[in-house]
């Protein structure tokens, strides 16, 4: 089974990332890849974008795991940017303490790293 980590840290890269994931699933088939999407930095603002959330929800229903960085959520709320609290996240979005640590752990566990 393929193991892939998509890293999105720029808000304008979400459409590319979601398209890449959709195409990957079409190519290898549902259930044939362990796909994780990690958002950190300003890209966590997408978790307040209903249009993107609909696409993410559909992908989550196909097994894609969405994660976000707790540090980034806190920073976005503290500096006056789009504030998304952990409590406001939809149930399919998990939270990790630090995005950078999650990237390192996933790479150590053999995940291919993709940064759209």
WOLIN-V871845 format. One record per residue. OMEGA is omega in whole degrees, -180 to 180 (NA if undefined). BURIAL is # if it has 16 or more other ideal C-beta (glycine too) atoms within 10 Angstrom, else .. D_LAST is the distance of its C-alpha to the last C-alpha in whole Angstrom. Layout:
omega=OMEGA burial=BURIAL d_last=D_LAST
omega=OMEGA burial=BURIAL d_last=D_LAST
This chain:
omega=177 burial=. d_last=21
omega=175 burial=. d_last=18
omega=-173 burial=. d_last=16
omega=174 burial=# d_last=12
omega=174 burial=# d_last=11
omega=-179 burial=# d_last=7
omega=180 burial=# d_last=7
omega=177 burial=# d_last=7
omega=177 burial=# d_last=9
omega=-176 burial=. d_last=9
omega=-177 burial=# d_last=11
omega=179 burial=. d_last=10
omega=-177 burial=# d_last=6
omega=-177 burial=# d_last=8
omega=177 burial=. d_last=9
omega=-179 burial=. d_last=6
omega=-179 burial=# d_last=5
omega=175 burial=# d_last=9
omega=177 burial=. d_last=10
omega=-178 burial=# d_last=8
omega=178 burial=# d_last=10
omega=-180 burial=. d_last=13
omega=177 burial=. d_last=13
omega=-180 burial=# d_last=13
omega=178 burial=# d_last=16
omega=-176 burial=. d_last=18
omega=-174 burial=. d_last=17
omega=-180 burial=. d_last=19
omega=179 burial=. d_last=21
omega=177 burial=. d_last=21
omega=-178 burial=. d_last=22
omega=177 burial=. d_last=21
omega=174 burial=# d_last=18
omega=-174 burial=# d_last=17
omega=178 burial=# d_last=14
omega=176 burial=# d_last=13
omega=178 burial=# d_last=11
omega=175 burial=# d_last=12
omega=172 burial=# d_last=12
omega=-176 burial=# d_last=13
omega=-176 burial=# d_last=15
omega=-178 burial=# d_last=15
omega=178 burial=# d_last=12
omega=178 burial=# d_last=15
omega=179 burial=# d_last=17
omega=180 burial=# d_last=15
omega=172 burial=# d_last=18
omega=-176 burial=. d_last=20
omega=-175 burial=. d_last=19
omega=180 burial=. d_last=21
omega=178 burial=. d_last=19
omega=180 burial=# d_last=16
omega=177 burial=# d_last=18
omega=178 burial=. d_last=20
omega=179 burial=# d_last=17
omega=-180 burial=# d_last=16
omega=178 burial=. d_last=19
omega=178 burial=. d_last=19
omega=178 burial=# d_last=17
omega=178 burial=# d_last=19
omega=176 burial=. d_last=22
omega=175 burial=. d_last=20
omega=180 burial=. d_last=20
omega=179 burial=# d_last=16
omega=178 burial=. d_last=17
omega=179 burial=# d_last=15
omega=175 burial=# d_last=16
omega=-177 burial=# d_last=16
omega=179 burial=# d_last=18
omega=179 burial=. d_last=21
omega=-180 burial=# d_last=22
omega=177 burial=# d_last=19
omega=-179 burial=# d_last=21
omega=-179 burial=. d_last=24
omega=-179 burial=. d_last=23
omega=180 burial=# d_last=22
omega=-176 burial=. d_last=25
omega=-177 burial=. d_last=27
omega=174 burial=. d_last=26
omega=177 burial=. d_last=26
omega=177 burial=. d_last=23
omega=-177 burial=. d_last=22
omega=174 burial=. d_last=24
omega=179 burial=# d_last=23
omega=177 burial=. d_last=25
omega=-177 burial=. d_last=25
omega=-178 burial=. d_last=28
omega=-179 burial=. d_last=26
omega=176 burial=# d_last=23
omega=-174 burial=. d_last=23
omega=-178 burial=. d_last=24
omega=-179 burial=. d_last=21
omega=178 burial=# d_last=19
omega=-180 burial=. d_last=20
omega=174 burial=. d_last=21
omega=-178 burial=# d_last=21
omega=-177 burial=. d_last=23
omega=-178 burial=. d_last=20
omega=-178 burial=# d_last=16
omega=179 burial=. d_last=16
omega=179 burial=. d_last=19
omega=178 burial=# d_last=17
omega=-179 burial=# d_last=15
omega=180 burial=. d_last=17
omega=-179 burial=. d_last=19
omega=178 burial=# d_last=17
omega=177 burial=. d_last=16
omega=-180 burial=. d_last=20
omega=174 burial=. d_last=20
omega=178 burial=. d_last=19
omega=171 burial=# d_last=15
omega=-178 burial=. d_last=13
omega=179 burial=. d_last=10
omega=178 burial=# d_last=6
omega=-178 burial=. d_last=4
omega=NA burial=# d_last=0
